[in-house]
Amino acid sequence: MPPIQDMTSAASVSRETASEPSDDAGLLDALQHQVAVFARRAEQTRLGGVGQVRNSMDRAAYLLLNRLDREGPMGVKALAAGMGIDSSTVTRQVAPLVDTGLVKRTSHPEDGRAVVLELSARGLARLEEVRSSRRELMAQVTGGWTEEERNSFTTLLTRFNGALSARAAGLPSGEGGTDEPDAGDRAAGEAAQDAEQGAGQGGQGVRRGADTPS
């Protein structure tokens, strides 16, 4: 049996080790805090671009038009599945886009009885206008970055969004779901709220260094 003094010393070291956060914990604290700060900054600016078209298109409309442009004409169910939302939500969000002529309903090329949604010429022009504005905003925000830094950030942010999507869809980590889901947005919002609370408790050192005024 070890001497009593040795046992006391070992117990003391064990308590000290348990009370000190690991490197992983500190890194994750910094990450959750930055997610919270990003969510707040994004809400403040809405990342809606610059110039006259700034914030002139809401997120739901932008994501819908963007997917139709990337994937081509598709039905409501396919569009809903690709975006990780239900068909009723897509129907509700598409209605004003159809009314304003940004999206048109056409017959399916292989099944004339089916109706698909297609980006109109006006919708494409409007989308390009908003894209250009948002592109300029990203150029300004990352103006001091190298091309490699932009590539790395884009790659990691895409991976992060995919992980949030997978979590919202109940998929195993690493099997990223959709790339533009409202479900993922909700998961990000939940993560940001948790991060805001956690930052107030354990991230004071990070807060002073990273959370600067707008």
N, C-alpha and C positions, 0 to 999 in steps of 0.2 A: 504493500500500500504506500503511495507517495506521501512524503511528509506533508503535514497540514499547511505549512507555509507555501509549498509548491502548489497545492490545490487552490489555496486562496489567490495566488498570483495568476494561475490559469483562469480562474473564474473571473477575475478582474479584467484580464485581457479579452476574454470572451464577451463580456458586457460592453467593453469599449468598442470592439469590432462590430457588435450588433447595432450600437448606437450611431456609428458612422455610416453614412450612405455610400453605397458602392459606386464605382465609376459609371456603371450602367444606369443606376438610379439617377445620378446627377445629369447624365446625358439625356435621359428620358424626361426629366423635369424641364430641362432646357427646351427639348422638342415640344412638349405639351404647351409650354409657355409661348413659344413662337407660333404655334398653331392658333392659340388664343389671340395673340397680337395680330396675326395675319387676318383672322376672321373679322376682327374689329375694324382693321384698316380697310379691308375689302368692303365692309358694310358702309363705312364712311364715304369711300370714293366710288363704290359700286363697280370699280374697275371698268367703267363704261366708255372709256376712250377719251379723246380730247377734241377740242373744236366745237363746231355747231351741232354735231350729231352726238355729243357726249351724253350718255345716259338716255338716249332717245329710243332704245329698244330694250325691253326687259329681258331677263335671263332666260325665261321659258321660251320666248319667241326666238331668241338668238340660237339656243340649242336645237330647237326644232328645225329652223331654217338651215342651220349648219349641217345637221344630219341628213336632211333631204338633199342638200347639195353634194355631200360626200357619198351617200349611198344610192341616190337616185330615187325614182318614184317607188312608193311602197304603201301598203294598206295600214290602217290604224293599228291593228294588232301587231304587225311587224315593227312599226314605229315605236309602239309602247314597249314591246319586249326589248328592243335595242336600247331604249333609254331607261329601262328599269322602273317604269311607272305603269299604272293600269290604263286600260283603253278609255275609260270614261274621262280620265284626266287629259289624255291626248285629245279626245274629241272636244273637250271644253277649251283647251289651249289653242287648238287649230282653228276653231270657229272664227275668231276675229281676224286671223291671218287670211282666211278665205274671203271674208267680207271685205277686207281692204285690198284684195287682189294680189297678195304676196304668195299665196298658195292656191293652186287650183285642183279641183277634183276631176279625174279623167278615168276612162275605162282601162282595166288591166289589159296589157297587150296580148296576153294569152287566154284570158277569160273575160270576155266582154261583159259578163254579168257582175263582175267584181269591180269595185271602185278603189282607185289608189290616189294618194296625195302626191302632188308634184310641185316643185318650186317653179314659180312663174318667172318670166323675164324680169318683171318688175321686182319680184322677190329677190332674185339673184343680184340685181343692181343695188337694192337696198342692203342686202347682206354684205356685199363687197364694200359699200360705203361705211358700214359699221365696223367691219373687219379692219379696214384701213385705219380708222380712228383708234381702235383698240391696239392695233399693231404699233401705232405711233406712241401710244401710252407706254407699252412694254419697252419700246426703244428708249424712251426718256427715263423710265424707272431703272433700267439696266444699262444706262449710258456708259457707266464706268467699268462695265464687265467685259471680260474677254469673250471671244466666241466659244472657247472651251468651257468657260464658266456658265454661259447661257445654255449650252448643250447639256452640261451635267445637271444643272438645276431643272431643266425641262424633263430630262430623263427621270430624275428622282421624284419630281412632283407628279409625273404621269404614273409612276409606280405607286406612289403614296395614295393617289386618287383611286387607283385600281384596288388597292388593299382596303380602302374605306368602302368601296362598292361591294367587294367580296364579303366584308363583314356585315354590311346591311342586308345582303342577300343570303346570309347564313352559309357562305362557302368557306372552305378551309383557307387559311392564310396563304397567299401566293397564287391563288387561282382567280385573280382579279375579274370582276364581273364586267358590267358595261362601263364605258368611258365617260358618259355624260348623264348619270342618273340623278333624278331628284332624290332617290333613296340615299345615294352617296352624299348629297348635299345635306340631308338630314343627319346622317352619321357624322359628317364634318361639324355640323352645328352642335351636336351633342358632345363631340370631342372638344370643341372649343369652349363650351360651357364648363365641362369638367376641368379643362386646362385653366380657365380663368380662376376657378375656385382653388385649384391646386397651387397656382402660381402665388396666390395671396398667402399661402401657408408655408411653402418651402422654396419658392423661387425668387426671393428678394434680391439675391446677388445677380441673377440673370436679368431681373426686371430693370435694375438701374442701368445695366449696360445695353439693353436692347429696346426697351420700350420708350422711345423718345417721342416728343410731341410731333404731330403732323406738320 
